[in-house]
Amino acid sequence: MSENNTPKKRRWYHNLADAYRITKRTYPWIAWLLVGSAILTLCLALVIAALTNGNWILWTILGIALGATVAMTVLSLLVRRAMYAQIDGTVGSVYAVLSQIKSGWIISEEPVNVTREQDVIWRLIGRPGVVFISEGPSNRVQPLLSAERKKVSRVIKNVPVHVIQVGHDEGQIELAKLEGRLRKLKKVLTKEEVPAVSARLKALGSRGLPIPKGVDPTKVRPNRRAMRGR
């Protein structure tokens, strides 16, 4: 009899367990916070029932449901922060953040530049213009960013070009703040202009990626074990 090699379907509680394990590695006290927030919500519901002479059974059920919702909301807020903290400093961590962006940006799946020291430059295009994001020490990535900005500015002169350094040096931002920084950029392009700019830069990039020998740009990705429960 042949064995069934079909992978098991992941249920919602599998994702919930993964989220809890990821969060607990960074915040060991997460269990107390989740239980406490649920109990506090239930107590508030019971207080309201007492003050309004409401139906105790109804308010208890409502309190339990709201308590579970509050606990899940707290977990969802902390799991992403925990994930970013765990992959911070690893090669490809910026792409892990960019891959969470749902819409509004055209993101290059491969870096536009990678050095032997594994300093990485990523590019994304959206309504704010062209954005280059670096991973690596500031003194090493600054010349790379300047070169990319100069190259793009020669091709698309009327499109803003932004540079963001991710790291812990002076003038750099933390990985967890990257999404917020992108949201703050002023939108100047129309939705129709974004794909046109992307096509123009894609043609420019087809001339060749300055990747040193021995570095595979397709493997510049974060460790996925840090993004899932063990």
N, CA and C atoms as a LAMMPS dump frame, in Angstrom:
ITEM: TIMESTEP
0
ITEM: NUMBER OF ATOMS
690
ITEM: BOX BOUNDS ff ff ff
-5.0000000000000000e+02 5.0000000000000000e+02
-5.0000000000000000e+02 5.0000000000000000e+02
-5.0000000000000000e+02 5.0000000000000000e+02
ITEM: ATOMS id mol type element x y z
1 1 1 N 0.855 -1.198 0
2 1 2 C 0 0 0
3 1 3 C 0.889 1.247 0
4 2 1 N 0.633 2.175 -0.907
5 2 2 C 1.469 3.369 -1.004
6 2 3 C 1.144 4.341 0.115
7 3 1 N 2.189 5.014 0.558
8 3 2 C 2.016 5.976 1.642
9 3 3 C 1.468 7.282 1.083
10 4 1 N 0.674 7.911 1.891
11 4 2 C 0.096 9.196 1.501
12 4 3 C 1.067 10.306 1.885
13 5 1 N 1.693 10.93 0.879
14 5 2 C 2.679 11.971 1.13
15 5 3 C 2.082 13.371 1.061
16 6 1 N 0.765 13.447 0.96
17 6 2 C 0.118 14.753 0.903
18 6 3 C 0.306 15.485 2.228
19 7 1 N 0.866 16.71 2.198
20 7 2 C 1.07 17.434 3.447
21 7 3 C -0.242 17.745 4.148
22 8 1 N -0.2 17.716 5.463
23 8 2 C -1.404 18 6.231
24 8 3 C -1.816 19.459 6.06
25 9 1 N -3.125 19.649 5.963
26 9 2 C -3.65 20.997 5.816
27 9 3 C -3.482 21.766 7.115
28 10 1 N -2.949 22.994 6.992
29 10 2 C -2.753 23.829 8.176
30 10 3 C -4.073 24.485 8.565
31 11 1 N -4.434 24.309 9.812
32 11 2 C -5.651 24.917 10.343
33 11 3 C -5.306 26.25 11
34 12 1 N -6.356 26.986 11.353
35 12 2 C -6.137 28.292 11.964
36 12 3 C -5.4 28.174 13.28
37 13 1 N -5.632 27.077 14.02
38 13 2 C -4.968 26.936 15.317
39 13 3 C -3.485 26.602 15.159
40 14 1 N -3.087 26.055 13.999
41 14 2 C -1.661 25.858 13.742
42 14 3 C -0.958 27.212 13.618
43 15 1 N -1.577 28.122 12.88
44 15 2 C -1.019 29.469 12.739
45 15 3 C -0.992 30.189 14.077
46 16 1 N -2.036 29.969 14.872
47 16 2 C -2.094 30.591 16.192
48 16 3 C -0.972 30.071 17.087
49 17 1 N -0.72 28.763 17.035
50 17 2 C 0.357 28.176 17.833
51 17 3 C 1.714 28.694 17.382
52 18 1 N 1.906 28.83 16.062
53 18 2 C 3.16 29.38 15.547
54 18 3 C 3.366 30.809 16.032
55 19 1 N 2.294 31.608 15.964
56 19 2 C 2.383 32.999 16.4
57 19 3 C 2.747 33.082 17.875
58 20 1 N 2.168 32.206 18.682
59 20 2 C 2.461 32.214 20.117
60 20 3 C 3.918 31.839 20.367
61 21 1 N 4.419 30.807 19.674
62 21 2 C 5.804 30.375 19.889
63 21 3 C 6.802 31.447 19.45
64 22 1 N 6.509 32.092 18.316
65 22 2 C 7.388 33.17 17.853
66 22 3 C 7.438 34.294 18.877
67 23 1 N 6.267 34.69 19.368
68 23 2 C 6.189 35.795 20.321
69 23 3 C 6.851 35.445 21.642
70 24 1 N 6.685 34.211 22.098
71 24 2 C 7.232 33.81 23.39
72 24 3 C 8.753 33.825 23.395
73 25 1 N 9.387 33.564 22.235
74 25 2 C 10.842 33.58 22.185
75 25 3 C 11.399 34.968 22.474
76 26 1 N 10.64 36.001 22.116
77 26 2 C 11.084 37.372 22.378
78 26 3 C 10.483 37.93 23.662
79 27 1 N 9.226 37.585 23.916
80 27 2 C 8.521 38.08 25.102
81 27 3 C 8.062 36.882 25.937
82 28 1 N 8.9 36.384 26.848
83 28 2 C 8.552 35.187 27.639
84 28 3 C 7.303 35.361 28.493
85 29 1 N 6.928 36.602 28.772
86 29 2 C 5.776 36.877 29.627
87 29 3 C 4.471 36.962 28.843
88 30 1 N 4.475 36.592 27.572
89 30 2 C 3.295 36.776 26.734
90 30 3 C 2.08 36.014 27.266
91 31 1 N 2.305 34.821 27.859
92 31 2 C 1.167 34.028 28.361
93 31 3 C 0.422 34.787 29.45
94 32 1 N 1.176 35.405 30.371
95 32 2 C 0.547 36.171 31.451
96 32 3 C -0.233 37.354 30.888
97 33 1 N 0.322 38.009 29.876
98 33 2 C -0.356 39.161 29.288
99 33 3 C -1.66 38.75 28.601
100 34 1 N -1.629 37.638 27.88
101 34 2 C -2.832 37.184 27.18
102 34 3 C -3.927 36.781 28.156
103 35 1 N -3.544 36.001 29.174
104 35 2 C -4.528 35.57 30.172
105 35 3 C -5.064 36.773 30.942
106 36 1 N -4.162 37.677 31.319
107 36 2 C -4.574 38.855 32.076
108 36 3 C -5.526 39.745 31.297
109 37 1 N -5.243 39.959 30.015
110 37 2 C -6.118 40.806 29.205
111 37 3 C -7.491 40.169 29.026
112 38 1 N -7.529 38.842 28.89
113 38 2 C -8.816 38.15 28.74
114 38 3 C -9.63 38.23 30.029
115 39 1 N -8.962 37.999 31.173
116 39 2 C -9.662 38.048 32.462
117 39 3 C -10.16 39.46 32.753
118 40 1 N -9.336 40.457 32.463
119 40 2 C -9.733 41.843 32.694
120 40 3 C -10.963 42.207 31.861
121 41 1 N -10.993 41.761 30.624
122 41 2 C -12.145 42.036 29.764
123 41 3 C -13.404 41.364 30.307
124 42 1 N -13.26 40.125 30.771
125 42 2 C -14.399 39.414 31.354
126 42 3 C -14.903 40.129 32.603
127 43 1 N -13.992 40.583 33.443
128 43 2 C -14.384 41.301 34.663
129 43 3 C -15.132 42.588 34.329
130 44 1 N -14.676 43.302 33.314
131 44 2 C -15.367 44.526 32.908
132 44 3 C -16.787 44.223 32.435
133 45 1 N -16.943 43.118 31.718
134 45 2 C -18.281 42.729 31.26
135 45 3 C -19.187 42.413 32.441
136 46 1 N -18.644 41.734 33.459
137 46 2 C -19.443 41.401 34.637
138 46 3 C -19.793 42.643 35.446
139 47 1 N -18.878 43.597 35.497
140 47 2 C -19.165 44.856 36.187
141 47 3 C -20.308 45.592 35.484
142 48 1 N -20.262 45.621 34.165
143 48 2 C -21.34 46.264 33.406
144 48 3 C -22.671 45.559 33.658
145 49 1 N -22.629 44.227 33.731
146 49 2 C -23.852 43.466 34.006
147 49 3 C -24.42 43.822 35.371
148 50 1 N -23.523 43.988 36.364
149 50 2 C -23.975 44.326 37.714
150 50 3 C -24.557 45.734 37.774
151 51 1 N -23.93 46.671 37.074
152 51 2 C -24.383 48.06 37.113
153 51 3 C -25.68 48.275 36.344
154 52 1 N -25.92 47.467 35.359
155 52 2 C -27.11 47.652 34.513
156 52 3 C -28.201 46.626 34.787
157 53 1 N -27.963 45.76 35.805
158 53 2 C -28.905 44.674 36.097
159 53 3 C -29.182 43.819 34.85
160 54 1 N -28.122 43.6 34.09
161 54 2 C -28.26 42.84 32.857
162 54 3 C -28.283 41.342 33.102
163 55 1 N -28.468 40.616 32.043
164 55 2 C -28.485 39.158 32.097
165 55 3 C -27.063 38.651 32.315
166 56 1 N -26.847 37.985 33.471
167 56 2 C -25.494 37.552 33.815
168 56 3 C -24.957 36.517 32.832
169 57 1 N -25.793 35.626 32.406
170 57 2 C -25.34 34.591 31.464
171 57 3 C -24.914 35.226 30.137
172 58 1 N -25.739 36.152 29.659
173 58 2 C -25.439 36.813 28.395
174 58 3 C -24.141 37.607 28.483
175 59 1 N -23.985 38.363 29.582
176 59 2 C -22.785 39.178 29.737
177 59 3 C -21.54 38.32 29.965
178 60 1 N -21.711 37.171 30.609
179 60 2 C -20.569 36.273 30.797
180 60 3 C -20.087 35.718 29.461
181 61 1 N -21.035 35.286 28.639
182 61 2 C -20.676 34.779 27.31
183 61 3 C -20.023 35.881 26.474
184 62 1 N -20.616 37.083 26.55
185 62 2 C -20.061 38.209 25.81
186 62 3 C -18.658 38.556 26.314
187 63 1 N -18.474 38.51 27.635
188 63 2 C -17.166 38.815 28.211
189 63 3 C -16.103 37.819 27.791
190 64 1 N -16.464 36.534 27.739
191 64 2 C -15.51 35.507 27.304
192 64 3 C -15.124 35.721 25.842
193 65 1 N -16.133 36.01 25.014
194 65 2 C -15.862 36.233 23.588
195 65 3 C -14.983 37.462 23.375
196 66 1 N -15.316 38.544 24.082
197 66 2 C -14.517 39.761 23.956
198 66 3 C -13.116 39.566 24.525
199 67 1 N -13.018 38.799 25.615
200 67 2 C -11.71 38.527 26.208
201 67 3 C -10.807 37.778 25.248
202 68 1 N -11.372 36.785 24.559
203 68 2 C -10.59 36.037 23.566
204 68 3 C -10.17 36.944 22.415
205 69 1 N -11.075 37.84 22.013
206 69 2 C -10.757 38.764 20.921
207 69 3 C -9.639 39.714 21.313
208 70 1 N -9.702 40.239 22.532
209 70 2 C -8.657 41.145 23.011
210 70 3 C -7.315 40.426 23.079
211 71 1 N -7.316 39.201 23.582
212 71 2 C -6.073 38.432 23.685
213 71 3 C -5.465 38.182 22.306
214 72 1 N -6.295 37.831 21.328
215 72 2 C -5.8 37.589 19.972
216 72 3 C -5.283 38.874 19.333
217 73 1 N -5.936 39.995 19.652
218 73 2 C -5.47 41.278 19.128
219 73 3 C -4.099 41.625 19.685
220 74 1 N -3.913 41.41 20.975
221 74 2 C -2.613 41.655 21.607
222 74 3 C -1.543 40.771 20.98
223 75 1 N -1.873 39.502 20.759
224 75 2 C -0.909 38.573 20.161
225 75 3 C -0.532 39.004 18.746
226 76 1 N -1.526 39.429 17.966
227 76 2 C -1.25 39.843 16.588
228 76 3 C -0.374 41.09 16.536
229 77 1 N -0.511 41.962 17.529
230 77 2 C 0.314 43.168 17.58
231 77 3 C 1.758 42.851 17.951
232 78 1 N 1.939 41.866 18.814
233 78 2 C 3.282 41.552 19.307
234 78 3 C 4.038 40.573 18.426
235 79 1 N 3.327 39.72 17.675
236 79 2 C 4.025 38.677 16.922
237 79 3 C 4.913 39.275 15.836
238 80 1 N 4.443 40.33 15.178
239 80 2 C 5.267 40.932 14.126
240 80 3 C 6.491 41.613 14.721
241 81 1 N 6.311 42.305 15.846
242 81 2 C 7.454 42.927 16.51
243 81 3 C 8.459 41.881 16.948
244 82 1 N 7.957 40.756 17.439
245 82 2 C 8.843 39.675 17.867
246 82 3 C 9.604 39.086 16.684
247 83 1 N 8.909 38.879 15.578
248 83 2 C 9.55 38.32 14.387
249 83 3 C 10.651 39.24 13.887
250 84 1 N 10.366 40.545 13.833
251 84 2 C 11.366 41.491 13.361
252 84 3 C 12.575 41.524 14.296
253 85 1 N 12.324 41.425 15.596
254 85 2 C 13.431 41.422 16.559
255 85 3 C 14.317 40.199 16.371
256 86 1 N 13.727 39.069 16.005
257 86 2 C 14.481 37.825 15.865
258 86 3 C 15.291 37.764 14.576
259 87 1 N 14.835 38.428 13.52
260 87 2 C 15.586 38.396 12.263
261 87 3 C 16.42 39.652 12.065
262 88 1 N 16.328 40.601 12.988
263 88 2 C 17.089 41.843 12.873
264 88 3 C 18.58 41.535 12.792
265 89 1 N 19.234 42.097 11.787
266 89 2 C 20.663 41.888 11.623
267 89 3 C 21.032 40.728 10.723
268 90 1 N 20.063 39.905 10.332
269 90 2 C 20.347 38.794 9.43
270 90 3 C 20.205 39.258 7.98
271 91 1 N 20.959 38.633 7.093
272 91 2 C 20.914 39.004 5.68
273 91 3 C 19.531 38.69 5.109
274 92 1 N 18.927 39.665 4.461
275 92 2 C 17.6 39.481 3.888
276 92 3 C 16.464 39.884 4.796
277 93 1 N 16.775 40.428 5.957
278 93 2 C 15.713 40.796 6.899
279 93 3 C 14.82 41.899 6.345
280 94 1 N 15.398 42.804 5.56
281 94 2 C 14.599 43.875 4.964
282 94 3 C 13.551 43.299 4.022
283 95 1 N 13.941 42.294 3.24
284 95 2 C 12.979 41.683 2.32
285 95 3 C 11.837 41.018 3.087
286 96 1 N 12.134 40.474 4.262
287 96 2 C 11.081 39.861 5.076
288 96 3 C 10.027 40.892 5.453
289 97 1 N 10.464 42.111 5.739
290 97 2 C 9.52 43.182 6.055
291 97 3 C 8.762 43.61 4.799
292 98 1 N 9.487 43.789 3.711
293 98 2 C 8.852 44.235 2.471
294 98 3 C 7.828 43.23 1.974
295 99 1 N 8.085 41.951 2.197
296 99 2 C 7.159 40.919 1.725
297 99 3 C 5.839 40.94 2.482
298 100 1 N 5.795 41.643 3.625
299 100 2 C 4.559 41.755 4.389
300 100 3 C 3.665 42.88 3.876
301 101 1 N 4.211 43.739 3.012
302 101 2 C 3.427 44.844 2.466
303 101 3 C 2.443 44.294 1.45
304 102 1 N 1.18 44.566 1.647
305 102 2 C 0.132 43.943 0.843
306 102 3 C 0.009 44.554 -0.547
307 103 1 N 0.043 45.867 -0.648
308 103 2 C -0.18 46.501 -1.944
309 103 3 C 0.418 47.902 -1.94
310 104 1 N 0.457 48.499 -3.135
311 104 2 C 0.931 49.869 -3.249
312 104 3 C 2.377 49.998 -3.671
313 105 1 N 3.118 48.89 -3.647
314 105 2 C 4.533 48.93 -4.004
315 105 3 C 4.87 47.799 -4.969
316 106 1 N 5.808 48.076 -5.869
317 106 2 C 6.396 47.042 -6.718
318 106 3 C 7.775 46.753 -6.145
319 107 1 N 7.943 45.561 -5.614
320 107 2 C 9.15 45.219 -4.865
321 107 3 C 9.992 44.235 -5.657
322 108 1 N 11.263 44.545 -5.808
323 108 2 C 12.177 43.633 -6.494
324 108 3 C 12.401 42.396 -5.634
325 109 1 N 12.216 41.215 -6.23
326 109 2 C 12.403 39.979 -5.477
327 109 3 C 13.879 39.683 -5.236
328 110 1 N 14.743 40.262 -6.046
329 110 2 C 16.177 40.114 -5.857
330 110 3 C 16.773 41.479 -5.55
331 111 1 N 17.841 41.544 -4.767
332 111 2 C 18.478 42.829 -4.472
333 111 3 C 19.117 43.414 -5.72
334 112 1 N 19.228 44.735 -5.764
335 112 2 C 19.883 45.384 -6.897
336 112 3 C 21.392 45.398 -6.727
337 113 1 N 21.858 45.128 -5.517
338 113 2 C 23.296 45.073 -5.275
339 113 3 C 23.575 44.251 -4.021
340 114 1 N 24.586 43.407 -4.106
341 114 2 C 25.05 42.624 -2.963
342 114 3 C 26.571 42.613 -2.998
343 115 1 N 27.204 42.906 -1.878
344 115 2 C 28.662 42.908 -1.828
345 115 3 C 29.179 41.612 -1.219
346 116 1 N 30.49 41.428 -1.279
347 116 2 C 31.101 40.242 -0.678
348 116 3 C 30.898 40.213 0.835
349 117 1 N 30.759 41.41 1.423
350 117 2 C 30.516 41.497 2.869
351 117 3 C 29.049 41.269 3.202
352 118 1 N 28.238 40.964 2.178
353 118 2 C 26.798 40.727 2.304
354 118 3 C 26.041 41.98 2.73
355 119 1 N 26.539 43.127 2.301
356 119 2 C 25.741 44.348 2.373
357 119 3 C 24.765 44.3 1.197
358 120 1 N 23.512 44.612 1.45
359 120 2 C 22.463 44.403 0.452
360 120 3 C 21.693 45.698 0.203
361 121 1 N 21.366 45.93 -1.074
362 121 2 C 20.529 47.065 -1.455
363 121 3 C 19.269 46.535 -2.13
364 122 1 N 18.119 46.904 -1.582
365 122 2 C 16.827 46.521 -2.153
366 122 3 C 16.179 47.736 -2.799
367 123 1 N 15.31 47.479 -3.764
368 123 2 C 14.611 48.578 -4.437
369 123 3 C 13.114 48.297 -4.489
370 124 1 N 12.333 49.322 -4.231
371 124 2 C 10.893 49.228 -4.418
372 124 3 C 10.385 50.52 -5.03
373 125 1 N 9.29 50.401 -5.753
374 125 2 C 8.742 51.526 -6.498
375 125 3 C 7.276 51.676 -6.131
376 126 1 N 6.891 52.893 -5.784
377 126 2 C 5.514 53.163 -5.413
378 126 3 C 5.164 54.598 -5.725
379 127 1 N 4.061 55.053 -5.208
380 127 2 C 3.627 56.42 -5.482
381 127 3 C 4.575 57.475 -4.919
382 128 1 N 5.326 57.198 -3.843
383 128 2 C 6.331 58.171 -3.407
384 128 3 C 7.535 58.266 -4.343
385 129 1 N 7.695 57.31 -5.253
386 129 2 C 8.841 57.303 -6.15
387 129 3 C 9.626 56.005 -6.028
388 130 1 N 10.936 56.118 -6.208
389 130 2 C 11.83 54.963 -6.096
390 130 3 C 12.502 55.008 -4.729
391 131 1 N 12.51 53.879 -4.047
392 131 2 C 13.113 53.809 -2.714
393 131 3 C 14.174 52.713 -2.713
394 132 1 N 15.387 53.08 -2.288
395 132 2 C 16.453 52.106 -2.082
396 132 3 C 16.631 51.908 -0.581
397 133 1 N 16.685 50.653 -0.169
398 133 2 C 16.82 50.321 1.249
399 133 3 C 18.038 49.434 1.425
400 134 1 N 18.877 49.776 2.375
401 134 2 C 20.139 49.058 2.555
402 134 3 C 20.153 48.242 3.835
403 135 1 N 20.95 47.182 3.802
404 135 2 C 21.303 46.402 4.987
405 135 3 C 22.821 46.41 5.089
406 136 1 N 23.336 46.819 6.229
407 136 2 C 24.777 46.824 6.409
408 136 3 C 25.242 48.088 7.107
409 137 1 N 26.524 48.139 7.512
410 137 2 C 27.073 49.318 8.177
411 137 3 C 26.97 50.554 7.289
412 138 1 N 26.718 51.689 7.904
413 138 2 C 26.482 52.919 7.16
414 138 3 C 27.661 53.305 6.279
415 139 1 N 28.886 53.14 6.787
416 139 2 C 30.056 53.561 6.023
417 139 3 C 30.258 52.729 4.756
418 140 1 N 29.69 51.518 4.724
419 140 2 C 29.834 50.667 3.544
420 140 3 C 28.667 50.812 2.578
421 141 1 N 27.465 51.014 3.101
422 141 2 C 26.301 51.068 2.208
423 141 3 C 26.061 52.453 1.626
424 142 1 N 26.597 53.501 2.261
425 142 2 C 26.365 54.854 1.764
426 142 3 C 26.847 55.034 0.325
427 143 1 N 28.076 54.598 -0.022
428 143 2 C 28.504 54.721 -1.427
429 143 3 C 27.631 53.91 -2.382
430 144 1 N 27.158 52.749 -1.938
431 144 2 C 26.291 51.927 -2.783
432 144 3 C 24.968 52.63 -3.061
433 145 1 N 24.395 53.213 -2.018
434 145 2 C 23.126 53.93 -2.182
435 145 3 C 23.286 55.148 -3.089
436 146 1 N 24.386 55.864 -2.914
437 146 2 C 24.635 57.043 -3.753
438 146 3 C 24.775 56.652 -5.218
439 147 1 N 25.446 55.529 -5.465
440 147 2 C 25.627 55.068 -6.844
441 147 3 C 24.296 54.665 -7.468
442 148 1 N 23.455 53.972 -6.697
443 148 2 C 22.152 53.565 -7.218
444 148 3 C 21.261 54.772 -7.476
445 149 1 N 21.298 55.724 -6.567
446 149 2 C 20.478 56.931 -6.745
447 149 3 C 20.92 57.698 -7.994
448 150 1 N 22.233 57.828 -8.185
449 150 2 C 22.743 58.556 -9.344
450 150 3 C 22.362 57.846 -10.642
451 151 1 N 22.46 56.518 -10.642
452 151 2 C 22.141 55.749 -11.844
453 151 3 C 20.668 55.898 -12.227
454 152 1 N 19.79 55.836 -11.234
455 152 2 C 18.354 55.946 -11.504
456 152 3 C 17.974 57.369 -11.892
457 153 1 N 18.58 58.348 -11.243
458 153 2 C 18.247 59.749 -11.522
459 153 3 C 18.584 60.137 -12.955
460 154 1 N 19.561 59.481 -13.552
461 154 2 C 19.905 59.774 -14.943
462 154 3 C 18.837 59.256 -15.908
463 155 1 N 18.126 58.211 -15.486
464 155 2 C 17.129 57.587 -16.363
465 155 3 C 15.752 58.212 -16.188
466 156 1 N 15.361 58.472 -14.939
467 156 2 C 14.046 59.062 -14.643
468 156 3 C 14.27 60.317 -13.798
469 157 1 N 14.437 61.437 -14.474
470 157 2 C 14.861 62.665 -13.803
471 157 3 C 13.759 63.316 -12.972
472 158 1 N 12.506 63.073 -13.296
473 158 2 C 11.413 63.76 -12.603
474 158 3 C 10.753 62.911 -11.524
475 159 1 N 11.354 61.782 -11.189
476 159 2 C 10.796 60.893 -10.168
477 159 3 C 11.659 60.969 -8.908
478 160 1 N 11.054 61.218 -7.74
479 160 2 C 11.84 61.274 -6.503
480 160 3 C 12.529 59.942 -6.206
481 161 1 N 13.738 60.019 -5.698
482 161 2 C 14.49 58.828 -5.301
483 161 3 C 14.842 58.966 -3.822
484 162 1 N 14.406 58.019 -3.019
485 162 2 C 14.648 58.04 -1.577
486 162 3 C 15.618 56.922 -1.197
487 163 1 N 16.389 57.162 -0.157
488 163 2 C 17.277 56.12 0.369
489 163 3 C 16.999 55.951 1.859
490 164 1 N 16.939 54.715 2.297
491 164 2 C 16.703 54.391 3.704
492 164 3 C 17.735 53.358 4.125
493 165 1 N 18.422 53.625 5.213
494 165 2 C 19.387 52.675 5.754
495 165 3 C 18.783 51.973 6.965
496 166 1 N 18.779 50.66 6.933
497 166 2 C 18.282 49.867 8.057
498 166 3 C 19.473 49.312 8.823
499 167 1 N 19.48 49.54 10.11
500 167 2 C 20.588 49.069 10.939
501 167 3 C 20.582 49.782 12.271
502 168 1 N 21.73 49.785 12.916
503 168 2 C 21.821 50.372 14.255
504 168 3 C 22.894 51.456 14.339
505 169 1 N 23.442 51.86 13.198
506 169 2 C 24.393 52.958 13.194
507 169 3 C 23.652 54.287 13.242
508 170 1 N 24.396 55.348 13.477
509 170 2 C 23.795 56.68 13.498
510 170 3 C 23.218 57.009 12.12
511 171 1 N 21.992 57.502 12.099
512 171 2 C 21.341 57.831 10.846
513 171 3 C 20.565 56.682 10.232
514 172 1 N 20.65 55.499 10.82
515 172 2 C 19.904 54.35 10.334
516 172 3 C 18.652 54.146 11.18
517 173 1 N 17.697 53.381 10.651
518 173 2 C 16.472 53.104 11.389
519 173 3 C 16.397 51.621 11.724
520 174 1 N 15.667 51.315 12.766
521 174 2 C 15.49 49.919 13.152
522 174 3 C 14.583 49.208 12.152
523 175 1 N 14.771 47.904 12.047
524 175 2 C 13.982 47.107 11.113
525 175 3 C 12.489 47.243 11.382
526 176 1 N 12.097 47.271 12.649
527 176 2 C 10.68 47.336 13.013
528 176 3 C 10.023 48.652 12.598
529 177 1 N 10.833 49.686 12.33
530 177 2 C 10.286 50.992 11.966
531 177 3 C 10.257 51.22 10.46
532 178 1 N 10.671 50.22 9.691
533 178 2 C 10.764 50.402 8.243
534 178 3 C 9.403 50.65 7.602
535 179 1 N 8.403 49.858 7.959
536 179 2 C 7.069 50.035 7.374
537 179 3 C 6.521 51.427 7.668
538 180 1 N 6.712 51.892 8.896
539 180 2 C 6.24 53.219 9.263
540 180 3 C 6.924 54.312 8.455
541 181 1 N 8.232 54.15 8.226
542 181 2 C 8.955 55.143 7.432
543 181 3 C 8.426 55.187 5.995
544 182 1 N 8.139 54.032 5.432
545 182 2 C 7.613 53.995 4.067
546 182 3 C 6.241 54.664 3.979
547 183 1 N 5.421 54.477 5.008
548 183 2 C 4.085 55.084 4.997
549 183 3 C 4.149 56.605 5.066
550 184 1 N 5.212 57.147 5.633
551 184 2 C 5.329 58.592 5.801
552 184 3 C 5.813 59.303 4.541
553 185 1 N 6.315 58.553 3.563
554 185 2 C 6.81 59.177 2.341
555 185 3 C 5.659 59.806 1.558
556 186 1 N 5.875 61.008 1.07
557 186 2 C 4.837 61.74 0.34
558 186 3 C 4.576 61.094 -1.016
559 187 1 N 3.3 60.927 -1.359
560 187 2 C 2.921 60.328 -2.637
561 187 3 C 2.889 61.402 -3.72
562 188 1 N 3.653 61.195 -4.769
563 188 2 C 3.738 62.18 -5.851
564 188 3 C 3.374 61.58 -7.21
565 189 1 N 3.462 60.275 -7.356
566 189 2 C 3.138 59.628 -8.623
567 189 3 C 1.691 59.143 -8.62
568 190 1 N 1.122 59.023 -9.801
569 190 2 C -0.203 58.425 -9.924
570 190 3 C -0.059 56.904 -9.977
571 191 1 N -1.165 56.21 -9.793
572 191 2 C -1.131 54.752 -9.848
573 191 3 C -0.727 54.251 -11.234
574 192 1 N -1.039 55.033 -12.261
575 192 2 C -0.688 54.637 -13.626
576 192 3 C 0.796 54.842 -13.899
577 193 1 N 1.419 55.813 -13.225
578 193 2 C 2.833 56.107 -13.47
579 193 3 C 3.761 55.089 -12.817
580 194 1 N 3.304 54.461 -11.737
581 194 2 C 4.165 53.53 -10.994
582 194 3 C 4.635 52.362 -11.86
583 195 1 N 3.74 51.622 -12.543
584 195 2 C 4.227 50.517 -13.378
585 195 3 C 5.096 50.981 -14.54
586 196 1 N 4.867 52.207 -15.042
587 196 2 C 5.7 52.731 -16.122
588 196 3 C 7.128 52.954 -15.64
589 197 1 N 7.263 53.501 -14.438
590 197 2 C 8.593 53.694 -13.853
591 197 3 C 9.26 52.347 -13.606
592 198 1 N 8.486 51.394 -13.126
593 198 2 C 9.026 50.058 -12.863
594 198 3 C 9.557 49.414 -14.142
595 199 1 N 8.797 49.541 -15.23
596 199 2 C 9.234 48.963 -16.502
597 199 3 C 10.512 49.621 -16.997
598 200 1 N 10.607 50.927 -16.797
599 200 2 C 11.809 51.654 -17.213
600 200 3 C 13.033 51.174 -16.439
601 201 1 N 12.887 50.999 -15.146
602 201 2 C 14.008 50.553 -14.318
603 201 3 C 14.32 49.079 -14.549
604 202 1 N 13.304 48.305 -14.869
605 202 2 C 13.542 46.893 -15.158
606 202 3 C 14.408 46.744 -16.399
607 203 1 N 14.17 47.597 -17.386
608 203 2 C 14.999 47.581 -18.59
609 203 3 C 16.43 47.983 -18.267
610 204 1 N 16.574 48.93 -17.351
611 204 2 C 17.91 49.345 -16.929
612 204 3 C 18.619 48.22 -16.203
613 205 1 N 17.89 47.505 -15.337
614 205 2 C 18.495 46.435 -14.552
615 205 3 C 18.859 45.223 -15.364
616 206 1 N 18.226 45.056 -16.538
617 206 2 C 18.502 43.878 -17.361
618 206 3 C 19.898 43.896 -17.955
619 207 1 N 20.592 45.023 -17.842
620 207 2 C 21.945 45.107 -18.383
621 207 3 C 22.956 44.342 -17.539
622 208 1 N 22.518 44.005 -16.327
623 208 2 C 23.446 43.229 -15.512
624 208 3 C 23.447 43.681 -14.079
625 209 1 N 23.4 42.75 -13.157
626 209 2 C 23.375 43.043 -11.735
627 209 3 C 24.791 42.975 -11.179
628 210 1 N 25.267 44.011 -10.482
629 210 2 C 26.639 44.01 -9.979
630 210 3 C 26.806 43.114 -8.762
631 211 1 N 26.631 41.812 -8.967
632 211 2 C 26.745 40.86 -7.873
633 211 3 C 28.109 40.182 -7.939
634 212 1 N 28.898 40.185 -6.883
635 212 2 C 30.205 39.536 -6.918
636 212 3 C 30.086 38.038 -7.059
637 213 1 N 31.125 37.408 -7.573
638 213 2 C 31.129 35.962 -7.728
639 213 3 C 31.039 35.288 -6.366
640 214 1 N 30.302 34.198 -6.328
641 214 2 C 30.162 33.46 -5.08
642 214 3 C 28.961 33.869 -4.268
643 215 1 N 28.234 34.902 -4.711
644 215 2 C 27.038 35.363 -4.003
645 215 3 C 25.831 35.114 -4.89
646 216 1 N 24.877 34.345 -4.4
647 216 2 C 23.648 34.043 -5.137
648 216 3 C 22.554 34.989 -4.663
649 217 1 N 22.107 35.949 -5.504
650 217 2 C 21.092 36.913 -5.061
651 217 3 C 19.771 36.271 -4.71
652 218 1 N 19.481 35.1 -5.271
653 218 2 C 18.207 34.439 -4.965
654 218 3 C 18.2 33.844 -3.572
655 219 1 N 19.377 33.741 -2.955
656 219 2 C 19.459 33.158 -1.619
657 219 3 C 19.605 34.214 -0.534
658 220 1 N 19.522 35.484 -0.931
659 220 2 C 19.597 36.558 0.061
660 220 3 C 18.227 36.708 0.674
661 221 1 N 17.915 35.81 1.56
662 221 2 C 16.616 35.762 2.22
663 221 3 C 16.835 35.497 3.698
664 222 1 N 15.923 35.94 4.555
665 222 2 C 16.059 35.674 5.981
666 222 3 C 15.834 34.212 6.293
667 223 1 N 16.289 33.802 7.452
668 223 2 C 16.072 32.441 7.921
669 223 3 C 14.598 32.254 8.245
670 224 1 N 13.905 31.403 7.474
671 224 2 C 12.467 31.228 7.672
672 224 3 C 12.14 30.566 9.002
673 225 1 N 13.104 29.866 9.613
674 225 2 C 12.839 29.255 10.919
675 225 3 C 12.563 30.316 11.967
676 226 1 N 13.135 31.509 11.768
677 226 2 C 12.892 32.596 12.716
678 226 3 C 11.511 33.198 12.551
679 227 1 N 10.852 32.886 11.433
680 227 2 C 9.545 33.461 11.153
681 227 3 C 8.418 32.478 11.412
682 228 1 N 8.751 31.251 11.849
683 228 2 C 7.733 30.258 12.141
684 228 3 C 8.037 29.599 13.473
685 229 1 N 7.048 28.997 14.055
686 229 2 C 7.251 28.295 15.311
687 229 3 C 8.1 27.064 15.114
688 230 1 N 8.924 26.752 16.077
689 230 2 C 9.795 25.587 15.993
690 230 3 C 9.096 24.364 16.547
